[in-house]
């Protein structure tokens, strides 16, 4: 399976972005999908995850109430809505499928 992220960019504090993750080569129906991020000089960290049936999602504490994960299995897409962005959200965001499949990431930069 290949995962390709898009939707990153430069936004001001308080702004919004919608990240997309397109999967090819295999369906995503039977797998949990997550978003990770890595800021400059910091370790990679989990941001959010959504279960197979989309009935459960989880978030890193610092993004709860601001980020929303969703999936469209038919379209093989996973989304991460980023609202009320903060400069500390600046990072490369990665889409990950269970089984160890990672995309190459999309840069999110939040200016103050």
C-alpha positions as CSV (number, residue, x, y, z in Angstrom):
1,X,0.0,0.0,0.0
2,X,1.1,3.6,-0.7
3,X,0.0,6.5,1.3
4,X,0.3,10.1,0.0
5,X,-0.5,13.1,2.3
6,X,-1.5,16.5,1.0
7,X,-3.1,19.7,2.3
8,X,-0.3,21.1,4.3
9,X,0.8,24.7,4.1
10,X,1.5,28.0,5.9
11,X,-1.3,29.4,8.0
12,X,-1.6,32.0,10.7
13,X,-2.4,31.2,14.3
14,X,-6.0,30.4,14.7
15,X,-6.3,29.2,11.1
16,X,-7.4,25.9,9.7
17,X,-6.1,23.2,7.3
18,X,-7.5,19.9,6.1
19,X,-4.9,17.2,5.6
20,X,-5.7,14.3,3.3
21,X,-4.2,10.9,3.0
22,X,-4.8,8.9,-0.2
23,X,-4.2,5.2,-0.1
24,X,-3.4,3.1,-3.2
25,X,-2.5,-0.4,-3.8
26,X,-4.8,-1.8,-1.1
27,X,-8.0,-1.0,0.6
28,X,-8.0,0.6,4.0
29,X,-11.3,-0.9,5.3
30,X,-9.7,-3.4,7.6
31,X,-7.1,-1.2,9.2
32,X,-6.8,1.4,11.8
33,X,-5.3,4.6,10.4
34,X,-3.3,7.2,12.3
35,X,-1.7,10.6,12.0
36,X,1.7,11.3,13.4
37,X,3.8,14.5,13.4
38,X,7.4,15.5,13.8
39,X,8.5,19.0,14.6
40,X,12.1,20.2,14.0
41,X,14.4,18.8,16.6
42,X,11.7,16.7,18.3
43,X,10.7,13.1,18.2
44,X,7.8,11.9,16.1
45,X,4.5,11.8,18.1
46,X,1.1,10.3,17.6
47,X,-1.6,12.9,17.0
48,X,-4.8,11.0,16.2
49,X,-6.0,7.5,15.3
50,X,-9.3,6.1,13.9
51,X,-10.5,2.6,14.2
52,X,-11.6,0.2,11.4
53,X,-15.3,1.0,11.7
54,X,-14.8,4.7,12.4
55,X,-16.7,4.3,15.6
56,X,-13.7,5.3,17.8
57,X,-11.1,7.9,17.5
58,X,-8.4,9.1,19.8
59,X,-6.4,12.3,20.0
60,X,-3.3,13.6,21.6
61,X,-4.3,15.8,24.6
62,X,-2.9,19.0,23.1
63,X,-5.1,18.7,20.0
64,X,-8.3,17.5,21.5
65,X,-11.2,19.8,20.5
66,X,-9.2,21.3,17.7
67,X,-8.4,18.4,15.4
68,X,-10.8,15.9,13.9
69,X,-10.0,12.6,12.1
70,X,-12.3,10.9,9.6
71,X,-12.1,8.3,6.9
72,X,-13.8,7.4,3.7
73,X,-13.1,3.7,3.0
74,X,-14.8,3.7,-0.4
75,X,-12.6,6.5,-1.6
76,X,-9.5,5.1,0.4
77,X,-9.1,8.5,2.0
78,X,-8.3,9.6,5.6
79,X,-8.6,13.2,6.7
80,X,-7.4,15.3,9.5
81,X,-9.1,18.6,10.1
82,X,-6.9,21.0,11.9
83,X,-8.7,24.0,13.5
84,X,-7.5,26.8,15.8
85,X,-4.0,26.0,14.8
86,X,-1.1,27.1,17.1
87,X,2.6,27.7,16.3
88,X,3.4,24.6,18.3
89,X,1.4,22.5,15.8
90,X,4.1,23.2,13.2
91,X,5.5,19.9,12.0
92,X,5.6,17.4,9.2
93,X,2.4,15.3,9.4
94,X,2.4,11.7,8.4
95,X,-0.4,9.3,7.6
96,X,0.2,5.7,8.9
97,X,-1.7,2.5,8.3
98,X,-1.4,-0.3,10.8
99,X,1.2,-2.7,9.7
100,X,3.9,-0.1,9.5
101,X,3.0,1.7,6.3
102,X,3.9,5.4,6.3
103,X,3.5,8.2,3.9
104,X,6.2,10.8,3.2
105,X,4.4,13.6,5.1
106,X,3.1,17.0,4.5
107,X,4.5,20.2,6.1
108,X,2.2,22.3,8.3
109,X,3.6,25.6,9.4
110,X,1.7,27.9,11.7
111,X,3.0,31.5,12.1
112,X,2.4,33.6,15.1
